[in-house]
Amino acid sequence: MSDTSHTESTPLSSFAYIAAFIILFIILAVFGDLFTFILGTIGLIVTFAAFYRDNSHGDHH
């Protein structure tokens, strides 16, 4: 087994998450047809909302 040290990762800023959301949304709008755009947008919103809820829940408690 290798003895690698695990480093602590720092969370990204809110701007990075917003930028990733917008970039993925634009990719959906440009390359997807209407069905893919609608389902992809719903999936994107649910994914980012669940991630935000998980991260913000631990900060307040």
N, C-alpha and C positions, 0 to 999 in steps of 0.2 A: 504494500500500500504506500501511496505517496503521502508525504507530510506537507500538505499545502495549507497555508493559513487562509482562513475565510475573512474577507474584509467586509466591513459594514457598508451597506449601500445607502446613500442618501436619497430621499424621495425627490422626484423632479418637481419643478415649480408648476404652478397652475397654468402658466403660459404654455409650457411644453404640452400639457394635456389638451388645452384648447387648440393649439396649433395642430396636434395630431388628429384631433376630431375634425377640424376644418379641412385638412389635407385629405383625409379618408372620405369625407363627404364630397369634396370636389371630384375625387377619383370616381366615386359612384355616379355622380351627375354626368361626367364626361363619357365614361366608358360603359355604363350600364344602360339597359333598356328600361322601360317604365316599371316592369315587374321587379327586376333586380334592384332598381333604385328604391322602390317602396319597401321591399323586404330588407334590403341592406340598410336603409335609413332606420327602420325600426330596430334591427339588430344592433346597429351602431349606438343608438340612443340607450337601449337597454343595457348594453355592455358598459358604456361609460358611466351611466347612472349607478349601476351596481358597484362598479369600481370606486366611484366617488363616495357612495354610502359606506362601503367597507373601510375606506381610509378616513373619512371624517368621523365615523363612530368611535374609533379608538382615540382620536385626539381630544375629545371632550370628556372622556371618562377615565 
